[in-house]
Amino acid sequence: MAIAGDYPDVVIGCHGGGSNFAGIGFPFVADKANGKQVRVLAVEPASCPTLTRGVYAFDYGDTAKMAPVAKMYTLGHDFMPPGIHAGGLRYHGASPLVSQLLAAGVIEAKAVHQLACFDAAVLFSRTEGIIPAPESSHAIRGAIDEALQAKEEGKEKTILFNLSGHGHVDMTAYDDFFAGKLTDYEYPTEAIRESLSQLPKVE
Ligand SMILES: Cc1ncc(COP(=O)(O)O)c(C=O)c1O
């Protein structure tokens, strides 16, 4: 805040398992607990909608069931994510701390589609000269949507988002996007229901 000379109305991070989101968002959650007016928003892919379509339940942290069972938003530890380009956002669960904050209504979450994310990433590259990682493009999509909404409402909004990585190793994804080879994918409800039936039984 000392550098920017401003304080955000909304703080946005992309969400895979939650560490990147927690890094940008949790300091503001602390401010919020002390009375500051600030929204903290996690943006995840619609193809791996852990926070927006998962359940808040006890589950394993990994497919092999080696990680401890913890309460988290989950799509089920055997959830099989589709091969979207934001590979880092395909984890079945969410960190227990992020999950607890979402369940308590302290933070918000939304899911966005792959093509809308690449649109945002290309716009960002052309205006800022930085090619973002496909994972980061989810936060950029979230920030652009907040800005568009503020514009529509005639409000001024300070939006902070985390550009979590560059896309220099993801140029194939951009190639595929420009070649029209990418599609949107909404994870089917039936497949989520199937995975959730495998949750461990915890009294
Ligand atoms: C560039 C980038 N940003 C963000 C993330 C988000 O990860 P997490 O939510 O697990 O911290 C990843 C994960 O691999 C990533 O590669």
The ligand as an SDF file (V2000), in Angstrom:
LIG
                    3D

 16 16  0  0  0  0  0  0  0  0999 V2000
    1.5190  -19.6340  -12.4970 C   0  0  0  0  0  0  0  0  0  0  0  0
    0.6680  -20.2230  -11.4290 C   0  0  0  0  0  0  0  0  0  0  0  0
   -0.1510  -19.4020  -10.7400 N   0  0  0  0  0  0  0  0  0  0  0  0
   -0.9740  -19.8840   -9.7640 C   0  0  0  0  0  0  0  0  0  0  0  0
   -0.9860  -21.2230   -9.4400 C   0  0  0  0  0  0  0  0  0  0  0  0
   -1.9550  -21.5860   -8.3840 C   0  0  0  0  0  0  0  0  0  0  0  0
   -1.6460  -22.5430   -7.5300 O   0  0  0  0  0  0  0  0  0  0  0  0
   -2.1870  -22.6870   -6.0490 P   0  0  0  0  0  0  0  0  0  0  0  0
   -3.6120  -22.1920   -6.0020 O   0  0  0  0  0  0  0  0  0  0  0  0
   -2.1050  -24.1490   -5.8490 O   0  0  0  0  0  0  0  0  0  0  0  0
   -1.2770  -21.9180   -5.1920 O   0  0  0  0  0  0  0  0  0  0  0  0
   -0.1440  -22.1260  -10.1340 C   0  0  0  0  0  0  0  0  0  0  0  0
   -0.1110  -23.5640   -9.8260 C   0  0  0  0  0  0  0  0  0  0  0  0
    0.6260  -24.3520  -10.3540 O   0  0  0  0  0  0  0  0  0  0  0  0
    0.6940  -21.6080  -11.1530 C   0  0  0  0  0  0  0  0  0  0  0  0
    1.4890  -22.4060  -11.8800 O   0  0  0  0  0  0  0  0  0  0  0  0
  1  2  1  0
  2  3  1  0
  2 15  2  0
  3  4  2  0
  4  5  1  0
  5  6  1  0
  5 12  2  0
  6  7  1  0
  7  8  1  0
  8  9  2  0
  8 10  1  0
  8 11  1  0
 12 13  1  0
 12 15  1  0
 13 14  2  0
 15 16  1  0
M  END
$$$$
